[in-house]
Amino acid sequence: MNPLRTILLAEDSPADAEMAIDALRDARLANPIVHVEDGVEALDFLLRRGAWSERGEGLPAVLLLDIKMPRMDGIEVLQRIRAEEELKRLPVVILSSSREESDLARSWDLGVNAYVVKPVDIDQFFNAVKTLGTFWAVINQAPDQE
């Protein structure tokens, strides 16, 4: 049996991160949830560098990625992920408040798996994250990691 894969949340807003984590827990997912606050930390986690150098092998079930973050934004993270052979199949869902067409188009051009605009309504946001977590961690079938 395969171990439960992590859900990685890259979100710099403490309020949005807390709400997303609460929504994922409310979905009763057994998957561990790891929260990082910017793109540099997300790549460190994925590439097992720095503070994450001792983490176990394997990729997360999904990366929920904000666009507007300090140090390295979500678009740059997505670009780096798609350029790395060992990361290119990682499911990435942009979860952003940005409705800018340029962000949307650039994300799709770089191979994002889904782009979800954060609803302003708290209940809608909560339900959207629950649905995303359930789909990517439970329903979606990914190929074996090589």
C-alpha positions in Angstrom: 0.0 0.0 0.0 1.2 3.5 -0.9 1.8 5.9 1.9 -0.4 8.9 2.1 1.1 11.7 0.1 1.4 15.2 1.5 -0.7 18.2 0.4 1.7 21.1 0.1 0.2 24.6 0.5 2.3 27.6 -0.5 0.5 30.7 0.9 1.9 33.8 2.4 -1.4 35.1 3.9 -1.7 33.6 7.4 -5.5 34.0 7.3 -5.9 32.3 3.9 -3.5 29.5 4.9 -5.4 28.8 8.2 -8.7 28.7 6.3 -7.3 26.4 3.6 -5.8 24.0 6.3 -9.1 24.0 8.2 -11.0 23.2 4.9 -8.6 20.4 4.1 -9.0 19.0 7.6 -12.8 19.4 7.4 -12.7 17.2 4.2 -11.4 14.4 6.6 -8.4 13.8 4.5 -5.8 11.7 6.2 -3.0 13.2 4.1 -0.4 15.3 6.0 -0.6 19.0 5.2 2.6 21.1 4.9 2.3 24.9 4.8 5.2 27.0 3.4 5.0 30.8 3.2 6.7 31.6 -0.1 8.1 30.1 -3.3 11.6 29.6 -2.1 10.3 27.4 0.8 8.1 25.5 -1.7 11.0 24.6 -3.9 13.2 23.8 -0.9 10.5 21.3 0.3 10.1 19.8 -3.2 13.8 19.5 -3.9 14.6 18.4 -0.3 16.9 21.3 0.4 17.7 23.4 3.5 15.2 22.9 6.3 13.6 20.1 4.3 16.7 18.2 3.4 15.8 15.4 5.8 12.2 14.9 4.7 11.2 11.6 3.2 11.3 10.9 -0.5 8.4 11.4 -2.8 6.3 14.2 -4.2 3.2 15.7 -2.7 -0.2 14.6 -4.0 -0.7 18.3 -5.0 0.8 21.7 -4.6 -1.8 24.4 -3.8 0.1 27.5 -4.9 -0.6 31.2 -4.4 0.8 33.6 -7.1 1.5 36.8 -5.1 4.1 35.7 -2.6 7.4 37.3 -1.4 10.9 36.2 -2.4 9.6 34.1 -5.3 6.1 34.3 -6.7 3.9 31.3 -7.8 4.5 31.8 -11.5 8.3 31.5 -11.0 7.8 28.4 -8.8 5.6 26.8 -11.5 8.2 27.6 -14.1 11.0 26.0 -12.1 8.8 22.9 -11.3 8.0 22.3 -14.9 11.7 22.6 -15.8 12.8 20.0 -13.2 12.7 16.4 -14.5 11.7 15.0 -11.1 9.0 17.6 -10.5 7.4 18.0 -13.9 4.5 15.6 -13.2 3.6 17.2 -9.9 0.0 18.4 -9.9 0.0 22.2 -9.3 -3.2 24.1 -8.6 -3.0 27.9 -8.5 -5.1 29.2 -5.7 -5.0 32.9 -6.0 -7.0 36.1 -5.7 -5.6 37.3 -9.0 -8.1 37.5 -11.8 -5.5 39.1 -14.1 -5.6 37.5 -17.6 -1.8 37.6 -17.8 -1.5 35.5 -14.6 -4.1 33.1 -15.9 -2.6 32.8 -19.4 1.0 32.5 -18.0 0.0 29.8 -15.6 -1.7 27.7 -18.3 1.2 28.2 -20.6 3.5 26.8 -17.9 1.4 23.7 -17.4 -0.7 24.4 -14.4 -3.3 21.7 -13.7 -6.0 24.0 -12.5 -6.4 27.7 -11.7 -8.8 28.6 -9.0 -9.6 32.2 -8.1 -10.1 32.5 -4.3 -13.7 33.3 -3.7 -14.3 36.4 -1.6 -17.0 34.6 0.3 -15.5 32.5 3.2 -17.9 29.6 2.7 -17.2 29.4 -1.0 -13.4 29.5 -0.3 -13.8 26.7 2.3 -15.8 24.5 0.0 -13.5 25.1 -3.0 -10.4 24.0 -1.0 -12.2 21.0 0.4 -13.1 19.9 -3.1 -9.6 20.5 -4.4 -8.1 18.5 -1.6 -10.4 15.6 -2.0 -9.9 15.5 -5.8 -6.2 15.7 -5.9 -5.4 13.6 -2.7 -8.1 10.9 -3.1 -9.8 10.8 -6.5 -7.0 11.7 -9.0 -4.8 8.9 -10.2 -1.2 9.9 -10.8 1.5 7.8 -12.5 4.0 6.0 -10.3 7.0 8.2 -9.5 10.1 7.2 -11.3 
